[in-house]
Amino acid sequence: MATSPNVNTIPGVSTSDTAFIDFFVSGPLDRAVRITSFADFQRTFRGLDSRSESSYQISQYYLNGGATAYVVRVAPRNSVAASLDLAAYSPGNPDTAHASRFRAVAANAGAWGNQLRITALELNPSQPGAFAIQIQEIAGPGSVVASETFAPLSMNATDPNYCVTIVNTESSLIQLVDFGTTAPEICLTPKPKDGQLPADAWQSLTGGSDGTWQAGEFANALSSQLVQETALLAMIAADRFDILCLPATANLTTGEMQQTMLQAQIFCQQQSAFYIVDIPNSQMVSSPQAMASWFSSNLQFLNSDHGAIYYPRVTVPDPLNGFLPKEIGCSGTLAGLYTTTDVNQGVWKAPAGIQAPLNGVTPVFLLTDQQNGLVNPLGINAIRTFPVYGVLSWGARTLRGADALASEWKYVPVRRLGSYIENSLTSGLAWVVFEPNGPALWSSITASVIAFMNDLFRQGAFQGATPNTAYFVTCDATTTTQADIDSGIVNVLIGFAPEKPAEFVIIQIQQIAAQSAA
């Protein structure tokens, strides 16, 4: 009697977790930090900065429905972390200055660290050796941005409450360095009276610098994150991302921009992710014709179905400049729209149209139907303004979306659905490893994948009135040969008929001729 194959549930993976790489005011360097709101970004990376286009794009990402982002901060090699040698004393001789035993160093490089101040507080005179450290980040007189307090602490390196261990493990603002046990101890400020410390109780960190980018260094810093042994790949080992935004690319020189775009596409293709390209400023692409010319001249660097490009750039109100319009790229805005569309309708729905307006942006140029007809057939997606509906994404083509290419991955939702299926099955079939590679395993794989694909079919992800016309799954002796078995390989062949977006509505009007009196 035949037994039914085991069906293992295959959960769908994320579709719109977005990675940003750029210069930021502060934050961990060369490491992907997961954030889930703009408030998270402000806490870790200090929010908007006029030198960081990604800071504005991340704001737009969350304004348009973004959920999870991975932020990687890069900085010039000559950036410096602020520091302070804590005032020291010898027991019985507190008025004599001595070399300090401890140094406080800002958690990461940058001029932001110059806003840090620290004090070491006496906890209780009856308990000698126990003290507290308080750190504040200030934005001006009386304005405290962040504050941390650690107590009780000890200067004894063998004590469980050793100050260096506690602070370096728990603080997001500073790290402590102990130069040795023979140096004098930290000067302790008496406990606050009425909750207030005297002004001279605080010691400020100094010497922090953002540094300056040398020729080509910024482009190299961006590109270096897209190769092996780097922050994003380290993050992917534990998690994964789906969309890549590199807003700063738009401000690079032509050669640097081309190489960075090319590297980003290669990286996204390797990781089954999607790259939203940021185009040069509006002076370089000052008309749809100029944009079409620029795109055509860069086709060798923009030639992947794992990416899309949008035109024109947009303006946003700039809180750092009296809310005057600031021109930025639109990758963060579109990444937020992708998230909104995925959540509300599914990854198979084009992130475009009247159902999902773009919030907080105004296109630099107002495109007409005729101008849209110029860029769309090339694979350039338009950002347009319509009465009643507002600002909309009015295109859903990949970088391989030109009519002349006739690519099967012409459309953004088709490509992203394919990646979603691939990534979900790669993750959901991990149980297959080390199972006996034969008919029983093949049947279980087939049943599990059919269950996953049928769920997508019921949600409307595919064309076809029945599952048989919407998708197929094959895993048997025709896909896995004896040579494959000997090599430890099992092959699964999957096909699907995707829904494709309706880009143009053709309206035909026919007039019924009046009947003759006869």
HUPEPE-V196614 format. One record per residue. N is the residue number from 1. RES is the residue in one letter. PHI is phi in whole degrees, 0 to 359 (none if undefined). PSI is psi in degrees with one decimal (* if undefined). NEAR is the number of other ideal C-beta (glycine too) atoms within 12 Angstrom. Layout:
BEGIN
<<N;RES;PHI;PSI;NEAR> <N;RES;PHI;PSI;NEAR>>
END
This chain:
BEGIN
<<1;M;none;127.4;3> <2;A;288;143.1;7> <3;T;259;148.6;10> <4;S;288;141.3;11> <5;P;292;149.0;21> <6;N;289;134.9;19> <7;V;250;114.3;19> <8;N;260;127.3;25> <9;T;296;132.7;17> <10;I;251;105.9;34> <11;P;283;146.6;18> <12;G;286;142.7;27> <13;V;273;176.2;28> <14;S;294;158.7;31> <15;T;235;-14.2;41> <16;S;221;20.5;40> <17;D;295;129.1;36> <18;T;242;135.4;50> <19;A;255;134.6;50> <20;F;239;136.0;52> <21;I;233;126.9;50> <22;D;186;179.5;43> <23;F;279;135.6;39> <24;F;225;162.1;41> <25;V;300;-42.1;38> <26;S;209;-174.5;41> <27;G;114;161.5;42> <28;P;304;141.4;28> <29;L;267;139.7;31> <30;D;54;37.3;28> <31;R;215;134.8;25> <32;A;284;125.3;35> <33;V;248;125.5;33> <34;R;278;128.0;27> <35;I;230;155.8;33> <36;T;232;8.2;22> <37;S;197;164.5;22> <38;F;291;-29.0;30> <39;A;298;-38.9;14> <40;D;301;-45.6;24> <41;F;298;-41.8;39> <42;Q;296;-40.7;26> <43;R;295;-41.5;22> <44;T;269;-38.1;34> <45;F;244;6.2;38> <46;R;68;22.5;35> <47;G;73;-150.8;31> <48;L;293;144.0;29> <49;D;213;133.0;32> <50;S;299;-21.3;17> <51;R;273;-7.8;26> <52;S;243;101.9;37> <53;E;295;-32.7;40> <54;S;296;-28.3;45> <55;S;298;-38.4;41> <56;Y;288;-36.9;45> <57;Q;292;-36.0;48> <58;I;293;-38.4;50> <59;S;301;-44.1;39> <60;Q;294;-36.2;45> <61;Y;304;-48.0;49> <62;Y;284;-30.2;35> <63;L;295;-26.4;27> <64;N;254;17.6;38> <65;G;106;6.2;30> <66;G;301;152.5;42> <67;A;241;-71.6;29> <68;T;249;129.8;35> <69;A;232;150.6;44> <70;Y;244;119.7;44> <71;V;249;127.6;52> <72;V;244;121.3;42> <73;R;263;131.1;42> <74;V;243;153.8;42> <75;A;213;157.3;38> <76;P;301;152.0;25> <77;R;296;-25.2;21> <78;N;265;15.1;15> <79;S;290;150.8;32> <80;V;228;141.9;25> <81;A;274;135.6;34> <82;A;295;152.3;35> <83;S;208;171.0;29> <84;L;201;128.8;34> <85;D;276;116.6;27> <86;L;294;135.2;41> <87;A;305;137.1;30> <88;A;236;162.8;29> <89;Y;213;163.9;23> <90;S;255;136.3;19> <91;P;308;131.4;16> <92;G;84;-4.8;9> <93;N;217;61.9;13> <94;P;288;-10.9;18> <95;D;270;-3.6;10> <96;T;259;126.9;14> <97;A;287;142.9;14> <98;H;223;161.4;23> <99;A;298;137.4;19> <100;S;280;148.1;28> <101;R;273;-28.0;30> <102;F;240;143.5;39> <103;R;235;135.0;31> <104;A;262;129.3;44> <105;V;235;133.9;32> <106;A;305;146.1;42> <107;A;301;-26.1;35> <108;N;205;165.1;35> <109;A;292;154.5;34> <110;G;136;156.4;38> <111;A;294;-17.7;28> <112;W;304;-32.7;36> <113;G;296;-19.0;37> <114;N;290;-9.3;26> <115;Q;268;5.0;31> <116;L;269;144.7;42> <117;R;220;156.6;35> <118;I;217;149.9;46> <119;T;216;147.8;36> <120;A;250;121.2;42> <121;L;252;138.0;31> <122;E;289;128.6;28> <123;L;275;-54.1;26> <124;N;205;118.4;16> <125;P;304;-25.3;13> <126;S;282;-8.2;9> <127;Q;239;75.0;17> <128;P;300;140.3;16> <129;G;98;-21.7;22> <130;A;269;130.7;26> <131;F;211;175.5;37> <132;A;234;151.8;31> <133;I;241;132.4;44> <134;Q;238;133.6;35> <135;I;236;138.9;40> <136;Q;227;144.4;28> <137;E;253;124.0;35> <138;I;246;149.9;23> <139;A;247;5.7;19> <140;G;157;174.0;9> <141;P;304;121.5;8> <142;G;77;2.3;9> <143;S;249;105.8;12> <144;V;259;118.5;19> <145;V;278;-42.1;24> <146;A;211;150.7;26> <147;S;214;140.5;21> <148;E;224;141.9;26> <149;T;227;135.0;25> <150;F;232;124.6;34> <151;A;196;154.0;25> <152;P;282;149.2;25> <153;L;238;160.8;36> <154;S;227;150.0;29> <155;M;269;0.9;36> <156;N;275;117.8;21> <157;A;295;-17.5;20> <158;T;265;-3.8;11> <159;D;279;140.2;17> <160;P;301;-24.9;13> <161;N;262;24.4;26> <162;Y;307;126.3;26> <163;C;302;-40.4;40> <164;V;296;-44.6;34> <165;T;296;-48.0;22> <166;I;295;-51.2;27> <167;V;295;-46.0;38> <168;N;292;-23.4;24> <169;T;278;-35.3;15> <170;E;250;-19.7;22> <171;S;277;139.4;31> <172;S;259;0.7;27> <173;L;253;-40.4;40> <174;I;222;168.8;41> <175;Q;232;146.3;34> <176;L;255;142.1;37> <177;V;241;130.7;23> <178;D;255;118.7;28> <179;F;277;-11.1;20> <180;G;147;164.2;17> <181;T;273;-8.2;15> <182;T;270;-13.3;12> <183;A;283;161.1;21> <184;P;299;165.0;27> <185;E;274;176.0;33> <186;I;288;142.3;40> <187;C;288;128.0;32> <188;L;258;133.2;33> <189;T;274;137.8;29> <190;P;303;157.6;21> <191;K;305;144.3;25> <192;P;300;146.4;18> <193;K;257;127.5;11> <194;D;58;33.0;7> <195;G;76;4.7;6> <196;Q;244;141.1;12> <197;L;257;143.9;24> <198;P;296;150.6;14> <199;A;303;-36.4;13> <200;D;282;1.1;13> <201;A;285;-22.0;24> <202;W;269;140.5;30> <203;Q;242;132.0;32> <204;S;263;141.2;27> <205;L;283;146.8;34> <206;T;220;170.5;22> <207;G;88;0.3;22> <208;G;289;141.1;31> <209;S;215;139.7;22> <210;D;286;-16.8;32> <211;G;74;-178.6;23> <212;T;227;140.3;17> <213;W;285;128.1;24> <214;Q;277;167.0;14> <215;A;305;124.2;13> <216;G;79;-8.1;19> <217;E;291;-39.8;22> <218;F;296;-46.1;33> <219;A;299;-41.1;34> <220;N;295;-36.8;22> <221;A;295;-39.5;34> <222;L;293;-49.3;45> <223;S;295;-34.2;32> <224;S;295;-21.1;26> <225;Q;282;-6.4;39> <226;L;251;22.1;38> <227;V;233;-179.3;21> <228;Q;299;155.1;15> <229;E;62;37.4;13> <230;T;235;180.0;26> <231;A;303;-48.4;33> <232;L;295;-42.9;41> <233;L;292;-33.9;27> <234;A;295;-38.9;21> <235;M;293;-39.4;28> <236;I;297;-29.7;28> <237;A;302;-32.7;15> <238;A;258;-23.9;13> <239;D;214;-154.7;22> <240;R;201;164.9;34> <241;F;230;165.1;43> <242;D;239;-31.3;40> <243;I;231;138.2;47> <244;L;244;129.8;52> <245;C;237;129.3;51> <246;L;232;68.4;49> <247;P;305;-34.8;48> <248;A;293;-17.5;41> <249;T;305;-34.6;46> <250;A;297;-19.8;40> <251;N;259;6.4;31> <252;L;275;168.0;34> <253;T;293;165.4;17> <254;T;303;-48.6;19> <255;G;296;-42.2;16> <256;E;295;-41.5;28> <257;M;298;-44.7;34> <258;Q;298;-45.7;26> <259;Q;292;-37.1;26> <260;T;291;-42.1;41> <261;M;298;-43.2;43> <262;L;296;-44.0;30> <263;Q;296;-38.8;33> <264;A;296;-40.6;45> <265;Q;294;-43.6;38> <266;I;299;-44.5;23> <267;F;299;-46.9;34> <268;C;293;-34.6;38> <269;Q;293;-40.5;28> <270;Q;295;-36.1;21> <271;Q;263;5.8;32> <272;S;53;45.8;33> <273;A;244;-173.1;42> <274;F;225;132.6;47> <275;Y;253;121.9;48> <276;I;261;115.2;49> <277;V;280;137.8;46> <278;D;259;126.9;47> <279;I;271;165.4;43> <280;P;298;168.1;35> <281;N;296;165.9;27> <282;S;294;-17.8;26> <283;Q;289;-30.9;17> <284;M;279;-32.2;26> <285;V;236;72.4;32> <286;S;276;1.3;19> <287;S;201;162.9;22> <288;P;303;-35.4;33> <289;Q;294;-41.7;20> <290;A;295;-37.7;25> <291;M;294;-43.4;38> <292;A;298;-39.4;28> <293;S;293;-44.4;20> <294;W;298;-45.0;34> <295;F;298;-45.3;37> <296;S;297;-36.2;23> <297;S;284;-10.6;19> <298;N;244;18.9;32> <299;L;299;-31.8;25> <300;Q;291;-17.4;15> <301;F;255;-5.6;29> <302;L;226;75.5;36> <303;N;218;38.0;29> <304;S;236;140.4;35> <305;D;283;-2.6;31> <306;H;267;31.5;34> <307;G;200;165.4;43> <308;A;213;155.9;49> <309;I;230;144.4;51> <310;Y;231;147.7;52> <311;Y;217;141.2;45> <312;P;269;-175.4;43> <313;R;291;174.1;41> <314;V;231;167.6;44> <315;T;243;149.0;29> <316;V;228;152.4;36> <317;P;293;130.6;23> <318;D;260;105.9;21> <319;P;299;-21.6;18> <320;L;275;-4.3;19> <321;N;219;52.3;16> <322;G;62;24.4;9> <323;F;62;24.4;13> <324;L;289;155.5;13> <325;P;297;135.9;20> <326;K;236;127.9;31> <327;E;279;130.5;32> <328;I;220;169.0;43> <329;G;286;179.5;44> <330;C;238;15.1;48> <331;S;296;-41.3;51> <332;G;295;-40.8;50> <333;T;299;-45.9;46> <334;L;292;-37.6;54> <335;A;299;-38.5;52> <336;G;295;-40.4;41> <337;L;296;-41.2;49> <338;Y;304;-44.9;49> <339;T;299;-48.2;36> <340;T;301;-45.0;33> <341;T;295;-42.8;35> <342;D;300;-43.4;38> <343;V;290;-44.2;22> <344;N;279;-32.1;17> <345;Q;228;-26.4;25> <346;G;121;154.0;29> <347;V;294;-18.0;40> <348;W;278;-4.6;36> <349;K;268;135.3;33> <350;A;298;130.2;40> <351;P;283;71.4;47> <352;A;195;163.4;37> <353;G;104;-176.4;28> <354;I;283;-14.5;17> <355;Q;286;-16.7;18> <356;A;221;80.4;31> <357;P;293;155.6;29> <358;L;272;124.6;43> <359;N;267;140.7;28> <360;G;78;10.7;32> <361;V;230;156.7;40> <362;T;227;128.1;25> <363;P;298;143.4;34> <364;V;296;-36.0;34> <365;F;237;146.7;29> <366;L;263;111.5;21> <367;L;273;142.8;31> <368;T;267;170.6;18> <369;D;302;-40.6;17> <370;Q;296;-42.4;12> <371;Q;292;-37.5;26> <372;N;299;-37.3;34> <373;G;293;-18.1;21> <374;L;280;-45.0;24> <375;V;273;-33.3;40> <376;N;300;-46.6;35> <377;P;297;-16.1;25> <378;L;275;-13.2;36> <379;G;99;19.1;43> <380;I;257;123.0;42> <381;N;271;134.5;45> <382;A;270;145.6;43> <383;I;254;118.9;41> <384;R;230;160.0;37> <385;T;247;130.2;25> <386;F;235;142.7;22> <387;P;303;144.1;10> <388;V;75;-50.6;9> <389;Y;276;-25.1;17> <390;G;89;-148.2;21> <391;V;273;127.5;36> <392;L;228;150.3;35> <393;S;282;124.0;46> <394;W;237;49.9;41> <395;G;184;151.8;39> <396;A;212;46.9;38> <397;R;251;146.9;41> <398;T;280;178.4;42> <399;L;294;-13.9;41> <400;R;258;26.9;30> <401;G;268;3.3;40> <402;A;298;138.9;26> <403;D;304;-37.1;19> <404;A;295;-23.9;13> <405;L;278;-27.5;20> <406;A;50;44.1;12> <407;S;284;144.0;23> <408;E;290;-15.6;18> <409;W;252;43.5;31> <410;K;292;-33.3;33> <411;Y;252;142.3;35> <412;V;304;-50.0;47> <413;P;295;-31.1;40> <414;V;292;-45.4;35> <415;R;296;-44.5;44> <416;R;290;-33.4;44> <417;L;295;-42.0;42> <418;G;300;-42.4;36> <419;S;294;-38.6;40> <420;Y;298;-45.4;39> <421;I;297;-46.9;37> <422;E;300;-47.9;31> <423;N;291;-37.7;31> <424;S;294;-42.5;33> <425;L;289;-37.1;35> <426;T;300;-42.5;22> <427;S;286;-43.6;23> <428;G;284;-14.0;27> <429;L;257;18.3;32> <430;A;299;-26.4;17> <431;W;295;-16.6;18> <432;V;292;-28.0;31> <433;V;302;130.3;14> <434;F;74;6.4;10> <435;E;282;151.4;20> <436;P;302;126.8;15> <437;N;272;86.8;28> <438;G;204;-169.5;19> <439;P;305;-38.2;20> <440;A;297;-43.3;21> <441;L;294;-43.0;29> <442;W;299;-39.9;32> <443;S;295;-40.5;27> <444;S;294;-42.0;29> <445;I;299;-47.9;39> <446;T;301;-46.3;35> <447;A;297;-40.5;26> <448;S;292;-43.0;32> <449;V;290;-39.0;39> <450;I;300;-41.5;30> <451;A;299;-41.5;27> <452;F;294;-47.7;38> <453;M;293;-35.3;36> <454;N;293;-32.8;26> <455;D;296;-42.1;25> <456;L;296;-39.6;35> <457;F;300;-44.7;31> <458;R;296;-27.2;17> <459;Q;277;-4.8;20> <460;G;92;22.8;20> <461;A;283;-19.7;36> <462;F;237;159.4;33> <463;Q;284;166.0;21> <464;G;107;140.6;22> <465;A;277;-20.8;11> <466;T;228;159.6;14> <467;P;304;-36.6;23> <468;N;296;-28.4;17> <469;T;264;-5.3;14> <470;A;260;-32.4;28> <471;Y;198;164.8;31> <472;F;218;154.5;24> <473;V;224;125.1;33> <474;T;230;124.8;22> <475;C;211;96.7;33> <476;D;202;-161.4;23> <477;A;292;-16.2;19> <478;T;280;-23.2;12> <479;T;259;-25.3;22> <480;T;239;104.2;27> <481;T;277;173.6;15> <482;Q;297;-35.1;11> <483;A;297;-39.3;12> <484;D;297;-45.3;20> <485;I;301;-44.0;19> <486;D;297;-26.5;10> <487;S;266;2.9;12> <488;G;76;29.8;15> <489;I;245;137.1;17> <490;V;237;131.2;32> <491;N;251;134.3;26> <492;V;240;124.7;34> <493;L;254;124.8;20> <494;I;231;135.8;31> <495;G;230;148.6;21> <496;F;211;153.0;33> <497;A;255;99.4;26> <498;P;282;152.2;34> <499;E;286;133.4;26> <500;K;250;143.7;24> <501;P;292;146.6;31> <502;A;274;107.8;14> <503;E;275;-33.7;26> <504;F;229;135.9;14> <505;V;254;117.9;9> <506;I;263;119.0;7> <507;I;252;122.8;6> <508;Q;247;129.3;6> <509;I;244;129.0;6> <510;Q;236;132.5;6> <511;Q;262;133.2;6> <512;I;276;122.6;6> <513;A;293;143.0;6> <514;A;294;139.2;6> <515;Q;285;144.3;6> <516;S;287;155.2;5> <517;A;299;-29.7;4> <518;A;292;*;3>>
END
